[in-house]
Amino acid sequence: MANHKSAKKAIRSSEKKRLQNRYQHVTTRNLVKKLRTTTDHAMAVELFKTVSSALDKLAKRNIIHKNKASNNKSKLARLVNSLKPAAA
């Protein structure tokens, strides 16, 4: 157990940060799953914007590695582009 006042504060703050990072990571993973199951092209395009933004934010905050974010965005972009747009 921590003995110094600053160490106790560091434990409290790191726990808060851990929970916040975990929440953001899980939320982004759920968005990715939702995008992968989408079959509508228009909806997928809109959802892709949200997902790519969320992945960039995770990478910026070092929750995930920047290359992992790039790889995920690349794969999702290919998925969205493979969906056929609705014929008008």
Secondary structure as GFF3:
##gff-version 3
##sequence-region A 1 88
A	DSSP	alpha_helix	5	37	.	.	.	ID=ss1
A	DSSP	alpha_helix	41	60	.	.	.	ID=ss2
A	DSSP	alpha_helix	66	82	.	.	.	ID=ss3
###
